[in-house]
Amino acid sequence: KCIPRFSLHEKTYCASVAEVREHHAELLRTYRHVRYMWIPYTDVVVVVVSNVAEPGAKPKEALPENERVKPLVDLLRRLQPNCGSLEGQNFAQLRERLLVMDPLNPEHVAMVNRAEAEFWRLSQGERVADSLQILGFECGGSQWVLENCFPCGTLSTPSLADIDYVVEMKETIERNRIAAASPIEQRWTARSVSPMSPAYSANKDDIFSWVGVIMYITDEKNEAAIKQRFREYAMLHADQTMRYNGVFHWGKVDLDFHAGRSRLADLQASMRRRFDVDGFLKVRRDLDPQNVLGNRLTDTVLRA
């Protein structure tokens, strides 16, 4: 379905975890789009909300980026005095230069995260722009990602399982000393009527939270080690997902995070709890009897 182009009025600000919990239900009911960026090893949550822009809206703009990146510039100059000119480098480029110094050291990553939190404090403000520009964003380099989806009540009565989830994940990160760079990103959608959607529900009022954890692939030298560390991180995320009755974004399912008979069985059981797997397989047998559109991943996950 095509709709006319439209603009969004976006507001970005920082809040504590306690403040987010207090105002979360109100934000979900007030704004069309809500996104949180949780910064591991800090109490800072970056809140980004937007609604369709009113005609003539005048946003309270944030500072210019060259002023907002000062905390990252200062940290880079302190850690690498001979770093040369940093003129014109944006936030994502500066963060990558900082992370590449010691990407698997949790103390170093936590220090970079704290500098990023200060960047976002300086980035508080508003903007009005085309919806495609507002809803798209720079990922900040190559990265490993695992994104889940789980129910979190209704719009009128959120369960706050979404807030509990990320608070628990942050505690897991700190307890296991995971070199988790920022952000843990969280978004929300209404239910889907597509039976195989991670956000499927028969209840039209249900809402779902999507949480993605990442680890940046900063350089070739550390690529293999980063992959292994992310695998360990993702396995913890996967285990917690199942405890919250969640499943994974279909484009992010990776059997490597579910290696071993018991872990794979847990994944398959999780899929059967959330989806009508038998119904789907029956339709597939009728429409695709040769399994032309099947593959090892979906066949394994669905035990086809």
C-alpha positions as CSV (number, residue, x, y, z in Angstrom):
1,K,0.0,0.0,0.0
2,C,1.5,3.3,-1.1
3,I,0.9,6.5,0.9
4,P,1.9,10.1,0.3
5,R,5.3,11.1,1.6
6,F,5.2,12.8,4.9
7,S,7.6,14.5,7.4
8,L,8.2,13.5,11.0
9,H,9.0,15.7,14.0
10,E,11.7,13.9,16.0
11,K,12.8,14.6,19.6
12,T,16.0,13.2,21.1
13,Y,16.9,13.3,24.8
14,C,18.7,11.3,27.4
15,A,17.1,9.7,30.5
16,S,18.0,7.4,33.3
17,V,16.7,3.9,33.5
18,A,14.4,4.9,36.3
19,E,13.0,7.8,34.3
20,V,12.5,5.5,31.2
21,R,10.5,3.0,33.3
22,E,8.4,5.8,34.8
23,H,7.4,7.4,31.5
24,H,7.5,4.4,29.2
25,A,3.8,3.7,28.9
26,E,3.0,7.3,28.2
27,L,5.7,7.5,25.5
28,L,4.3,4.4,23.7
29,R,0.8,5.9,23.7
30,T,1.9,9.4,22.7
31,Y,4.3,8.8,19.8
32,R,4.0,6.9,16.6
33,H,7.7,5.9,16.7
34,V,9.7,5.2,19.8
35,R,13.3,4.0,19.9
36,Y,15.6,3.6,22.9
37,M,19.4,3.3,22.7
38,W,20.7,1.8,25.9
39,I,24.3,2.5,26.6
40,P,26.0,-0.5,28.4
41,Y,28.1,0.3,31.5
42,T,26.1,3.6,32.0
43,D,22.7,4.6,33.4
44,V,22.0,6.5,30.2
45,V,19.2,5.7,27.8
46,V,18.9,7.8,24.6
47,V,15.2,8.3,23.9
48,V,14.2,9.1,20.3
49,V,10.5,9.7,19.6
50,S,8.6,11.1,16.6
51,N,5.2,12.0,15.3
52,V,3.9,13.3,12.0
53,A,5.1,16.9,11.9
54,E,2.5,19.7,12.3
55,P,2.5,22.3,9.5
56,G,4.9,25.1,10.3
57,A,6.6,23.1,13.2
58,K,9.8,24.8,14.4
59,P,12.1,22.2,16.0
60,K,14.6,23.1,18.7
61,E,17.7,22.0,16.9
62,A,20.6,20.3,18.6
63,L,24.2,21.7,18.6
64,P,26.3,21.3,15.4
65,E,27.9,17.9,15.2
66,N,31.4,19.3,15.4
67,E,30.5,20.5,18.9
68,R,28.6,17.4,19.9
69,V,31.6,15.0,19.2
70,K,33.9,16.9,21.6
71,P,33.8,14.1,24.3
72,L,35.0,11.5,21.7
73,V,37.6,13.9,20.3
74,D,38.9,14.6,23.8
75,L,39.1,10.9,24.7
76,L,40.8,10.0,21.4
77,R,43.5,12.8,21.9
78,R,44.0,11.6,25.5
79,L,44.5,7.9,24.5
80,Q,46.3,8.6,21.2
81,P,48.1,12.0,21.4
82,N,49.5,11.6,17.9
83,C,46.2,10.9,16.3
84,G,46.6,13.8,13.9
85,S,43.8,16.1,12.6
86,L,40.3,15.0,13.5
87,E,38.6,17.8,11.5
88,G,35.5,16.7,9.7
89,Q,35.3,13.2,11.3
90,N,31.8,12.4,12.4
91,F,30.5,10.6,15.4
92,A,30.6,7.0,13.9
93,Q,34.1,7.5,12.6
94,L,35.4,8.7,15.9
95,R,33.8,5.9,17.8
96,E,35.3,3.3,15.5
97,R,38.8,4.9,15.9
98,L,38.3,4.6,19.7
99,L,37.0,1.0,19.7
100,V,39.7,-0.3,17.3
101,M,42.3,0.4,19.9
102,D,41.2,-2.4,22.2
103,P,37.8,-3.8,21.0
104,L,37.6,-6.8,23.3
105,N,38.6,-5.1,26.5
106,P,35.4,-4.4,28.5
107,E,37.1,-1.6,30.5
108,H,38.1,0.2,27.3
109,V,34.7,-0.3,25.7
110,A,33.0,1.0,28.8
111,M,35.2,4.1,28.6
112,V,34.2,4.7,25.0
113,N,30.5,4.1,25.9
114,R,30.8,6.8,28.6
115,A,32.1,9.3,26.0
116,E,29.3,8.3,23.7
117,A,26.8,9.0,26.5
118,E,28.2,12.5,26.7
119,F,27.9,12.9,22.9
120,W,24.2,12.0,23.2
121,R,23.7,14.5,26.1
122,L,25.0,17.2,23.7
123,S,22.8,15.9,20.9
124,Q,19.5,16.5,22.7
125,G,17.2,18.4,20.4
126,E,14.6,18.1,17.6
127,R,14.4,18.0,13.9
128,V,11.8,17.9,11.2
129,A,12.6,15.9,8.1
130,D,11.2,13.4,5.6
131,S,10.1,10.1,7.3
132,L,12.7,8.1,5.3
133,Q,15.4,10.3,6.7
134,I,14.1,10.2,10.3
135,L,13.6,6.5,10.4
136,G,16.8,5.6,8.7
137,F,20.1,6.0,10.6
138,E,23.8,5.2,10.3
139,C,24.8,1.9,11.8
140,G,28.3,3.0,12.4
141,G,30.4,0.3,10.6
142,S,30.4,-3.4,10.1
143,Q,28.9,-5.3,12.9
144,W,27.5,-8.6,14.2
145,V,23.8,-8.3,15.2
146,L,21.2,-10.5,16.8
147,E,17.7,-9.0,17.1
148,N,14.7,-10.6,18.8
149,C,11.0,-9.9,19.2
150,F,8.9,-10.6,22.2
151,P,5.4,-9.6,23.5
152,C,5.2,-6.8,26.1
153,G,1.5,-6.3,26.9
154,T,-0.9,-3.9,25.2
155,L,-0.7,-0.2,24.3
156,S,-3.2,0.5,27.1
157,T,-1.5,-1.8,29.6
158,P,2.2,-2.4,28.8
159,S,3.7,-5.2,30.9
160,L,7.1,-3.5,31.2
161,A,8.7,-6.8,30.2
162,D,10.4,-4.7,27.5
163,I,12.2,-2.6,30.1
164,D,12.9,-5.5,32.4
165,Y,14.5,-7.3,29.4
166,V,17.1,-4.7,28.7
167,V,17.8,-4.1,32.4
168,E,18.5,-7.8,32.8
169,M,20.7,-7.9,29.6
170,K,22.7,-4.9,30.9
171,E,23.3,-6.8,34.2
172,T,24.4,-9.9,32.2
173,I,26.8,-7.8,30.3
174,E,28.4,-6.3,33.4
175,R,28.4,-9.6,35.3
176,N,30.1,-11.4,32.4
177,R,32.4,-8.5,31.5
178,I,31.3,-8.4,27.9
179,A,32.9,-5.8,25.7
180,A,29.5,-4.6,24.6
181,A,29.7,-1.3,22.7
182,S,26.7,1.0,22.5
183,P,23.9,0.8,21.7
184,I,21.5,-2.0,22.7
185,E,18.7,-0.8,20.4
186,Q,15.1,-1.2,21.2
187,R,12.0,-0.5,19.1
188,W,8.3,-1.4,19.2
189,T,5.6,-2.4,16.7
190,A,1.9,-3.2,16.8
191,R,1.0,-6.8,16.3
192,S,1.1,-8.4,12.9
193,V,-1.7,-10.5,11.3
194,S,0.9,-12.6,9.4
195,P,1.0,-16.0,11.2
196,M,4.8,-16.4,10.7
197,S,5.7,-12.9,11.8
198,P,7.7,-12.7,15.1
199,A,5.1,-10.1,16.1
200,Y,2.0,-12.2,15.2
201,S,-0.9,-12.1,17.6
202,A,-4.7,-12.7,17.3
203,N,-5.2,-9.8,19.8
204,K,-5.3,-6.5,17.9
205,D,-4.1,-4.5,21.0
206,D,-0.9,-6.5,21.6
207,I,2.5,-4.8,21.2
208,F,5.9,-6.2,20.6
209,S,9.4,-5.1,21.4
210,W,12.4,-5.7,19.2
211,V,15.9,-5.7,20.9
212,G,19.2,-5.9,19.0
213,V,22.6,-6.5,20.5
214,I,25.7,-5.8,18.4
215,M,29.5,-6.0,18.4
216,Y,31.5,-4.0,15.9
217,I,33.9,-5.7,13.5
218,T,36.6,-3.0,13.9
219,D,39.5,-4.6,12.1
220,E,40.7,-7.7,10.3
221,K,43.3,-8.6,13.0
222,N,40.6,-9.0,15.7
223,E,37.8,-10.2,13.4
224,A,37.9,-13.9,14.4
225,A,38.2,-13.1,18.1
226,I,35.3,-10.6,17.8
227,K,33.2,-13.2,16.1
228,Q,33.8,-15.7,18.9
229,R,33.1,-13.1,21.6
230,F,29.9,-12.0,19.9
231,R,28.8,-15.7,19.7
232,E,29.1,-15.9,23.5
233,Y,27.2,-12.6,23.9
234,A,24.5,-13.7,21.4
235,M,24.0,-17.0,23.1
236,L,23.2,-15.2,26.4
237,H,20.8,-12.9,24.4
238,A,19.2,-16.0,22.8
239,D,18.7,-17.7,26.1
240,Q,17.1,-14.7,27.6
241,T,14.9,-14.2,24.6
242,M,13.3,-17.6,25.1
243,R,12.6,-16.8,28.8
244,Y,10.6,-13.8,27.6
245,N,8.6,-15.9,25.1
246,G,10.4,-14.3,22.2
247,V,11.7,-15.4,18.9
248,F,14.3,-13.9,16.5
249,H,14.1,-11.7,13.5
250,W,13.9,-14.2,10.6
251,G,16.8,-12.5,8.9
252,K,19.0,-12.8,12.0
253,V,18.5,-16.5,12.9
254,D,22.0,-18.1,13.1
255,L,22.3,-21.8,14.0
256,D,25.8,-21.1,15.4
257,F,24.1,-19.5,18.4
258,H,22.2,-22.7,19.0
259,A,24.9,-25.3,18.5
260,G,24.4,-28.6,20.3
261,R,21.5,-30.9,20.6
262,S,19.9,-29.3,23.7
263,R,20.3,-25.7,22.5
264,L,18.9,-26.6,19.1
265,A,15.9,-28.4,20.7
266,D,15.3,-25.3,22.8
267,L,15.2,-23.1,19.6
268,Q,12.8,-25.5,17.9
269,A,10.5,-25.7,20.9
270,S,10.5,-21.9,21.1
271,M,9.5,-21.7,17.5
272,R,6.6,-24.1,18.1
273,R,5.4,-22.1,21.0
274,R,5.2,-18.9,19.0
275,F,4.2,-20.2,15.6
276,D,1.8,-22.7,14.1
277,V,4.7,-24.7,12.7
278,D,2.6,-27.7,11.7
279,G,0.1,-25.5,9.9
280,F,2.9,-23.8,8.0
281,L,4.6,-27.1,7.0
282,K,1.3,-28.4,5.7
283,V,0.8,-25.3,3.5
284,R,4.4,-25.6,2.3
285,R,3.9,-29.3,1.4
286,D,0.8,-28.4,-0.6
287,L,2.4,-25.5,-2.4
288,D,6.0,-26.5,-2.6
289,P,6.1,-30.3,-2.4
290,Q,9.7,-30.4,-3.7
291,N,10.8,-27.9,-1.1
292,V,12.3,-25.7,-3.8
293,L,12.1,-22.7,-1.5
294,G,13.4,-24.5,1.6
295,N,16.9,-24.3,2.9
296,R,19.0,-25.8,5.7
297,L,18.3,-23.0,8.1
298,T,14.5,-23.0,8.0
299,D,14.3,-26.8,7.6
300,T,16.4,-27.2,10.8
301,V,14.6,-24.5,12.8
302,L,11.2,-25.8,11.8
303,R,12.2,-29.5,11.9
304,A,10.8,-29.9,8.4
